[in-house]
Amino acid sequence: MGLLGWALIFVIVAIIAAIFGFGGIATASAGIAKILFFVFLVLFIVMLILGLARR
């Protein structure tokens, strides 16, 4: 499972925790999801640039 998959899992966990009112769990899950999303985004951009540079 890629980083995007993990980010989506933590977003879903954060939403479910927010619905049930578990503030600490929701905050932690949302934070992890944000971090994983930005890591995935940076890796995507780097791989895109490297792929274009090989042409």
Secondary structure, DSSP 8 states (H G I E B T S, - for coil): --HHHHHHHHHHHHHHHHHHT-HHHHHHHHHHHHHHHHHHHHHHHHHHHHHHHH-
